[in-house]
Amino acid sequence: VLVTAKGHRYKRQFSGAANVAWFGIMPDSPDIGPALRQAIAATDELLFPDGTYTQRTEANLRSNLTLRATP
């Protein structure tokens, strides 16, 4: 179950990385920290699409978390 930044719940089966946009993390967001915390708690693998992201609020990464981005 994934919960969006607006509280919407999605039950999905997927393989691979969860796209951070599912959690409301967008390049134009003034602070991705709160949404990033939710994403970190929800999955073990996150994919960041191309863009420049601003994080002002702390979000602690945890063991076995994989962050992916376009090379």
Buried (B, 14 or more C-beta within 10 A) or exposed (E): EBBBBEEEEEEEEEEEBBBBBBBBBBEEBEEBBBBBBBBBEBBEEBBBEEBEBEBEEEBEEEEEEEEBEEE
